[in-house]
Amino acid sequence: MARAKIAITMDENLLHGLDFLVKSKKFANRSKAIQEAVAEKLKRMEKKRLAQECAKLDPEFEEKMAEESFAGEIDKWPQY
């Protein structure tokens, strides 16, 4: 995957915390730590968005749709 260099401005307290994690060998360097933090945040945001979209669904309607789909196919299922 291609990588790009960026420059960021960070609160000094955050930077000290970041450097502590690097010194503690939790991360190989600042870049790795920031990259993991951003990836994790993006993943959480996507999960939250998915949960919000799922909350909009009507369970009764979804169940009816699923049963309707099964009803049309049940005669095609093999006998066990």
Buried (B, 14 or more C-beta within 10 A) or exposed (E): EEEEEEEEEEEEEEEEEBEEBBEEEEBEEBEEBBEEEEEEEEEEEEEEEEEEEEEEEEEEEEEEEEEEEEEEEEEEEEEE
